[in-house]
Each structure stands twice: as structure tokens, then as C-alpha cells.
Amino acid sequence: MENFRSTRGSERTLRGAQAVIQGIAEDKGLYVPAQFPKLPCSIEELTGKTYQEIAKIVIGAFFNDFTEEEMAHCVDNAYDSKFEAKEIAPIVKAGDAYFLELYHGKTAAFKDMALSILPYLLTTSLKKEKEDKKICILTATSGDTGKAALEGFANVEGTEIIVFYPNKGVSTVQERQMVTQEGDNTHVFAIEGNFDDAQTGVKKIFNNDALAERLAAKGVKLSSANSINIGRLVPQVAYYVYSYVKLVEEGAIKMGDKINIVVPTGNFGNILAGYYAKQLGVQVNKFICASNENKVLTDFINTGVYDIRRDFYLTNSPSMDILISSNLERLLYHLSDGNGAEVKELMDKLESEKIYSVSEHIKEGLKDFYGGYADQKATNETIGRMYKENGYLMDTHTAVAYKVYEDYREATGDETVTVIASTASAYKFAESVAAAIGVPAEEDCFKLLEKLEETTGVSIPKGLQNLDKKEIRHKGVIEVADMPTTVEDLL
Ligand SMILES: *Cc1c(COP(=O)(O)O)cnc(C)c1O
């Protein structure tokens, strides 16, 4: 039951519900499964099952302190008609790969896959652990997490949610989605900084013991909706298991065949969920980690040196404009065979020297990964080419993944069946996508959505319709240094 522990060496073990409530460990580490669970059945026995059925089994294997009824409550409330695709995560073949479309939830990005269930996991956890404090969810976002978390937690009793996004660091549609958010418990601020500033600011608030004490006196406890929360990560494992099973059902692979998984990567959560799926028995040949110009992970996978002493670029795949990929810490933990002291040393180095280099042992483990990147020009060219040749519309992030996959194939000749994690609707990044497929620019971004729909015949996701007619409810712009006082004043 007590199967979660910190990446940074603390001996304390927690139940799933406790780890979800805590968000981040007391020693500043992230919670990880101390032991990877075993599925209660073989992967083969999952064939024919629905997304929801597979999700219950996979998430339930990690959070084994939840009863079957509790898990069913969470899964069934999360993955329902909110999703525009009845399969929840359809798989579409286009070009040379299978696209696992993870963006059919309310906010049109893959963050919905985890954030539609996190509020249920959290409220169930609070009940199970008899925690009576009000929970305040703090979230740093590079664009998509913020909206998905706001939708998930809006008007959820016993919670407040505060989101910080980088001013000018998100797309027009992403910003409008957040600032029009309804719900009395929702709060949104632009910060004068980039995503790393927002994420570091939030982590600092979590690690501020004096602030935590003052909030506790008011009956408030902080938690996180970022992928530093294990409750974000575990639900994502389900769709990798699901995609494997569906490929077998379709006859694209035979049970036991290996697949490649390509993930457009920012905070390393999504690709790490794939790695967790492998630990459950999904057969994976390579994890292909795709970055944009902020290619710190490409360099890391190729050299074993993580070096953030470099320029930060704002790109047209803003959800990947990140230099400090939080979840890499979890991979380091697993690859070091659970050596918390080693992980702590690396993370301390990153903070003080902005660079660290991993052991030969960890480097050996990194061989399961291939790292590559695509710049903006290549990204746009790939969107245009895919659309022209196959009539398939990709968003900028998914296009980064596809381009890196093409490079990988060319470099290795590997013909293994490949799944691309398709992380957002093209409409979230309408300006870039329209330009890439030759739809003339519009002054008004929201007119452009309509033109894109007329041209491509792909419907605008429900959550993005009429965004321009909604009332703007959140207007705050603050300095990074003012994040703690902003939180305290609100509460
Ligand atoms: C968040 C996000 C990513 C990056 O995912 P990580 O789990 O942070 O690596 C990629 N694409 C889109 C569209 C996203 O919203």
C-alpha cells in the first residue's frame, strides 16, 4: 500500500492518496513508485477493453490504496462525454506513423487526459485520508496545463486553484482560454517571466515552510496540478497501455511486438508515463524524445550532460519552451536504481551550477531513449507536407515529434511500428498551423479558426468555439517576486 517515496532519499513511504495530496515531497523531491506495480492481468487480457476499463486497471495498479469502487468513481467521472471522441484517445494512421490523439478533451490538449481525473483522485484522497483542510492548487503553466487544471478544478468543493502563466509566452487561443475561465474558485495571473520562472516560483512557494504554517493556521493546504504531482503522471500511463492494445486489435502489430513511442517533450511527464507503461509490460523498442529549439533534453540524451546555461527561445510550440524538465528527476531516480542521494546531488548541482553530468550507469539506461529536435522552420514545413500529402492536420508540438521521428528513421533505418503522442488540436496554435498549410493570415485570430475549419473540414473543438465572445475575467499581471504574496493575499 505505502508504495510511494521521494526521489531525493527520504526513507518515508506514502500511500497513493497521501502522495497525491502532498504534491511534492518534504525533501523537495518528487514522489515515485518505490516498486513498479504488476498488472492484475496480462496485456493480452486487455484486448477488447474500453479506455475506461484499461484506465481503471492501470491507474488502480499504481494507486492500490483506492478501492475498486473509488477508482471506478474517478475514472467514470473523468472519461465521459466531456471527451469529443468516444474512444477517448483515438489512434489515427497518417504518413509513416500512428498518431495517438490525446487532445479530444475539454481544453483540446493532452493535459485533459490527466487533469480531468486529478480532481477526482484528489477529492477521493482527501476523504480517504480524512484531510479536512481546504486545498489550494498552485499551477505553473506553459499554456495547456493551466486551462486543463482550471477546467478540472472549477467549482470543485473544498478547492481553490491559482494558475501562473508566462506573459507573452503562450498562444492567443491558450491565453484567451485561461483568462475567460469561469468558477468562483479560479484565479489566473500572467507573470513577467518565462515558464521556468513560473515553475521555479511555484516550487519555491511549496518549499516555503513559514508560508505553509501561516496557511495551515487558516485551514489551507497547498498542492500541485503540475506533473510534479504523481496524480498527474499515473493516469497518463493508461493511454500508452491502451494504444498498444489497440494496435494489436487493429492488426498493426502482434502481441509481444515492440513499438516505438515518440513524444513532443517539455517537462518530461508524458514520455516518462510511456516509460512507466514499459515497466508494466508494454513492449517498447525506443522512446523518441522530441524537442524544439530549447533542446536541452536532446543534448542530455546524447551526452549525459544536462546544461541549462543557454539561451531560452520562445517558439511556436510554446508548451515545450522549457529548460528545466522536472520529471527527468524521476527518470534519474529509476535509472540510478533508486539512489536518492545521487539524485539529490544532481538536482543540487543543477540549482547551484546550472549543469550536471550523470554516471556511466545512468547513461547506460538512457540508451532506451533517442533525443532529437526540430526548429520552427522544419516544424512548419512538416505540418504543410503532412497536410498536403495525407490530409492530416498536426499541431506544432505533434509536428515537432513527427519531424524528429522522420530524422530518427533516416538515421537508423528502424522500421518498428511507431506511435506518436499527438498532444494538441491544431486550432490551439492556429496562427502557425494556418501559415504552414497556406491559409492566409487574419488580423483576428478567432476569424482564422473559422477559416481553418472551412479549408480543412476539421471541426473546431467545442471548447474553442466562441472563445472571443466570452467575458475576460482574469486580468492580473504580476512580477515573479510577488507570487508568494499574491497567493497569501488571495487565501
Ligand atoms: C505540455 C505539453 C507538451 C509537453 O509535455 P510534457 O509532459 O511536459 O513533456 C507537449 N505538447 C503539448 C501540446 C503540451 O501541452
The ligand as an SDF file (V2000), in Angstrom:
LIG
                    3D

 15 15  0  0  0  0  0  0  0  0999 V2000
    2.5070   20.0010  -22.0170 C   0  0  0  0  0  0  0  0  0  0  0  0
    2.6300   19.7680  -23.4580 C   0  0  0  0  0  0  0  0  0  0  0  0
    3.7380   19.0990  -24.0010 C   0  0  0  0  0  0  0  0  0  0  0  0
    4.8820   18.6350  -23.1370 C   0  0  0  0  0  0  0  0  0  0  0  0
    4.5250   17.5720  -22.2970 O   0  0  0  0  0  0  0  0  0  0  0  0
    5.4240   17.2110  -21.0360 P   0  0  0  0  0  0  0  0  0  0  0  0
    4.6810   16.1680  -20.3070 O   0  0  0  0  0  0  0  0  0  0  0  0
    5.5550   18.4770  -20.2480 O   0  0  0  0  0  0  0  0  0  0  0  0
    6.7380   16.7530  -21.5640 O   0  0  0  0  0  0  0  0  0  0  0  0
    3.7610   18.8740  -25.3600 C   0  0  0  0  0  0  0  0  0  0  0  0
    2.7610   19.3080  -26.1690 N   0  0  0  0  0  0  0  0  0  0  0  0
    1.6990   19.9520  -25.6770 C   0  0  0  0  0  0  0  0  0  0  0  0
    0.6510   20.4130  -26.6180 C   0  0  0  0  0  0  0  0  0  0  0  0
    1.5800   20.2000  -24.3190 C   0  0  0  0  0  0  0  0  0  0  0  0
    0.5130   20.8480  -23.8420 O   0  0  0  0  0  0  0  0  0  0  0  0
  1  2  1  0
  2  3  1  0
  2 14  2  0
  3  4  1  0
  3 10  2  0
  4  5  1  0
  5  6  1  0
  6  7  2  0
  6  8  1  0
  6  9  1  0
 10 11  1  0
 11 12  2  0
 12 13  1  0
 12 14  1  0
 14 15  1  0
M  END
$$$$
